Amino acid sequence: MQNAAILPRKDDFMSLYTMADLHLSTFDKTNKSMEVFGKSWADYMLRIEKNWRHLITEEDTVVIPGDVSWALSLEEAESDLKFLDSLPGKKIIGKGNHDFWWSTMRKHEAFFEKCGITSISFLFNNAHEDKEFIIAGTRGWYNDEDAVNAPDNADFEKLTNRENLRLRASLLAARKLQENAPEKEIIVFMHFPPFWNGKASDGLIELLKEYGIKRVYFGHIHGNYTVPPHFSYEGIEMHIISADYLKFTPKVVR
């Protein structure tokens, strides 16, 4: 009788996951659930927690590129951030267009220390090294001024240029980390898609090409469940990771 195959331990596999747009709303005064946007969002926070705990271990890392919480201030975000902190694994969070609670990194660090939040870090003008990847990214911005829900009276040129600078800062930090780990691929995580519906954020695309980025993961897109999970543009593979698209289950990055 042959010996049964020995399965590798879970942490011998890839341990990097991602999911955007958690839209947490645990603070009583926030009282803003996503369930008003359709039945696909029913019990979404319970589903996030159940799927997360089933899949993620303490050794794993989950990148959350934006729209983490509906809170309007750090104080309001405390319960959402503590909920996220209570889930297994290391979390790296970026900024989305609804993260109005977002403040300066210094204030975040002081707030986290006061609240005892230890498993969350930020993706903002910087980069992170994981077991097999280097993580970079920025929020991005609307690539179409006429897009649904695009903000009125926004200075698109100014905001886009700022995001270009932030992505370059992140990629520079990633390249520096890569000097000591040349075998590790730099992967970019953004809230807004740099290309969507036939329109591109040209400055961001040129930066991605300049740094040889082959994969980008993005959120922000909701209610569109028939689009393919990934597509290619200018030699860059784009992956949609909005929570509702992923059925509230973190996606492994292979």
C-alpha positions in Angstrom: 0.0 0.0 0.0 1.4 3.4 -1.0 1.8 6.1 1.6 -0.8 8.9 1.3 0.5 12.1 -0.2 1.6 14.7 2.3 -0.1 18.0 1.6 2.1 21.1 2.1 1.2 23.3 5.0 -1.0 26.3 4.1 1.8 28.8 4.6 3.9 26.9 2.1 1.5 28.2 -0.5 1.0 31.8 -1.5 -0.1 33.8 1.5 -1.0 37.1 -0.1 -4.7 37.9 -0.6 -6.6 41.0 -1.6 -10.2 42.4 -1.5 -11.3 46.1 -1.9 -14.4 48.0 -0.8 -15.2 46.4 2.5 -17.4 49.5 3.3 -17.5 48.6 7.0 -20.2 50.3 9.1 -20.0 49.0 12.7 -20.3 52.5 14.3 -23.8 53.2 15.4 -23.9 56.8 14.3 -22.5 56.0 10.8 -25.5 53.7 10.1 -24.7 53.4 6.4 -25.0 49.9 5.1 -24.3 48.8 1.5 -27.4 46.7 1.5 -29.4 49.5 -0.1 -27.4 48.9 -3.3 -28.9 45.5 -3.9 -29.5 42.0 -2.6 -26.0 41.0 -3.4 -24.9 43.1 -0.4 -27.3 41.3 2.1 -25.5 40.6 5.4 -22.2 41.6 3.7 -20.2 42.3 6.9 -21.2 38.9 8.3 -20.2 37.3 5.1 -16.8 39.1 5.1 -16.0 37.9 8.6 -17.1 34.3 7.9 -15.2 34.0 4.7 -12.2 35.8 6.0 -11.9 33.5 9.1 -12.4 30.4 7.0 -9.7 31.3 4.6 -7.1 33.6 6.2 -4.5 32.6 8.8 -2.3 34.7 11.1 0.6 34.2 8.7 -1.3 35.6 5.7 -1.4 39.2 4.4 -4.5 40.8 3.0 -4.3 44.1 0.9 -7.4 46.2 1.0 -7.1 49.0 -1.6 -9.7 51.5 -0.5 -13.2 52.1 0.8 -12.4 50.4 4.1 -15.0 52.3 6.3 -18.0 54.6 6.0 -16.7 56.6 9.0 -16.2 60.3 8.6 -13.4 60.7 11.2 -10.8 58.5 12.9 -12.9 58.4 16.0 -15.9 57.1 14.1 -13.6 54.6 12.3 -12.3 53.1 15.6 -14.9 50.3 15.8 -14.4 49.4 12.1 -10.6 49.4 12.4 -10.8 47.3 15.6 -13.1 44.8 13.8 -10.6 44.6 11.0 -7.7 44.3 13.5 -9.5 41.3 15.1 -9.5 39.3 11.9 -6.6 36.9 11.2 -3.6 38.0 9.3 -1.7 41.2 8.5 -3.7 43.9 6.7 -2.3 46.6 4.4 -4.9 49.2 3.6 -5.0 51.9 0.9 -7.3 54.9 0.5 -10.5 54.9 -1.4 -12.8 57.7 -2.5 -15.2 57.0 0.5 -12.5 56.9 3.2 -13.3 60.3 4.6 -11.9 59.2 8.0 -8.4 59.1 6.5 -5.9 61.5 8.1 -2.1 61.9 8.2 0.1 59.0 8.8 1.3 60.5 12.1 -2.2 60.8 13.4 -3.0 57.2 12.2 0.0 55.8 14.0 -0.8 57.7 17.2 -4.5 56.6 17.0 -3.5 53.0 16.4 -1.1 53.0 19.4 -3.8 54.5 21.6 -6.4 51.9 20.4 -4.1 48.9 20.5 -4.4 48.2 16.8 -1.4 46.2 15.7 -2.1 44.2 12.6 -3.0 47.1 10.2 -0.5 49.2 8.1 -0.9 51.7 5.3 -0.1 51.7 1.6 0.4 55.4 1.0 3.5 56.8 -0.7 5.4 53.7 0.4 5.8 49.9 -0.4 5.7 46.7 1.6 7.6 43.5 1.2 5.7 40.2 1.5 7.0 36.6 1.5 7.0 36.5 -2.3 5.9 39.9 -3.6 6.6 43.6 -3.2 3.4 45.6 -2.7 3.0 49.1 -4.2 0.0 51.3 -5.0 -2.1 54.4 -4.7 -5.7 55.4 -4.8 -5.8 56.5 -8.4 -8.5 58.8 -9.7 -11.4 58.7 -12.2 -10.2 58.1 -15.7 -13.4 59.5 -17.1 -14.8 62.9 -16.0 -18.2 61.9 -17.3 -18.3 58.6 -15.3 -21.3 57.9 -13.1 -20.7 59.3 -9.6 -17.7 61.3 -10.7 -17.6 64.3 -8.3 -18.7 67.7 -9.6 -16.3 70.6 -9.6 -13.3 68.4 -8.9 -10.0 69.6 -10.3 -9.3 66.4 -12.3 -5.9 67.5 -13.6 -4.6 68.4 -10.1 -5.9 65.2 -8.5 -4.6 63.0 -11.3 -1.2 64.6 -11.1 -1.1 64.1 -7.4 -1.9 60.4 -7.8 0.8 60.1 -10.4 3.3 61.5 -7.9 2.0 59.2 -5.2 2.3 56.1 -7.4 5.8 57.1 -8.4 6.8 57.5 -4.7 5.4 54.0 -4.0 7.1 52.5 -7.0 10.4 54.1 -6.1 10.1 52.6 -2.6 9.2 49.2 -4.1 12.2 49.3 -6.4 14.4 50.0 -3.4 13.0 46.9 -1.6 13.5 44.9 -4.8 17.2 45.6 -4.8 17.6 43.1 -2.0 15.0 40.7 -3.3 15.3 40.8 -7.1 13.3 37.6 -7.5 10.2 39.3 -6.0 7.6 40.8 -8.4 6.3 44.3 -7.7 2.5 44.2 -7.8 0.3 47.3 -7.8 -2.9 47.7 -5.9 -5.2 50.7 -6.6 -8.7 51.7 -5.7 -9.7 53.1 -9.0 -9.0 51.1 -12.2 -6.3 52.7 -14.3 -8.2 51.5 -17.3 -11.9 50.9 -17.5 -14.7 51.1 -20.0 -12.4 52.0 -22.9 -10.7 54.9 -21.1 -7.3 55.1 -19.4 -5.5 57.2 -16.9 -2.6 57.8 -19.2 -0.1 59.1 -16.7 -0.6 56.1 -14.4 -0.4 53.7 -17.2 2.9 55.2 -18.4 4.3 54.9 -14.9 3.2 51.3 -14.6 5.0 50.5 -17.9 8.1 52.5 -16.9 8.5 50.3 -13.8 7.7 47.1 -15.7 4.5 46.4 -13.7 2.7 43.3 -15.1 -0.2 43.1 -12.6 -2.6 45.6 -11.1 -5.5 44.8 -8.7 -8.3 47.4 -8.4 -11.7 47.9 -6.7 -14.4 50.6 -6.9 -16.5 48.9 -9.6 -19.8 47.6 -8.1 -22.8 45.8 -9.5 -21.0 44.6 -12.6 -20.8 40.8 -12.2 -20.6 39.8 -15.9 -17.2 41.3 -16.7 -14.2 39.0 -16.8 -12.2 38.8 -13.5 -9.1 40.1 -15.4 -8.1 41.6 -18.7 -5.0 43.0 -20.3 -4.2 46.6 -21.4 -0.9 47.8 -22.7 0.7 44.5 -21.5 -0.6 44.9 -18.0 -3.0 42.4 -16.5 -5.8 44.1 -14.6 -7.8 42.3 -11.9 -11.1 43.5 -10.4 -11.3 42.8 -6.7 -14.4 44.7 -5.4 -15.8 42.8 -2.5 -19.2 42.2 -4.0 -17.6 41.0 -7.2 -15.5 38.5 -5.1 -18.7 37.5 -3.2 -16.9 38.9 -0.1 -14.1 36.3 -0.2 -10.5 37.5 -0.3 -8.8 36.6 -3.5 -5.4 34.9 -3.4 -2.6 36.5 -5.4 -0.7 33.7 -7.1 
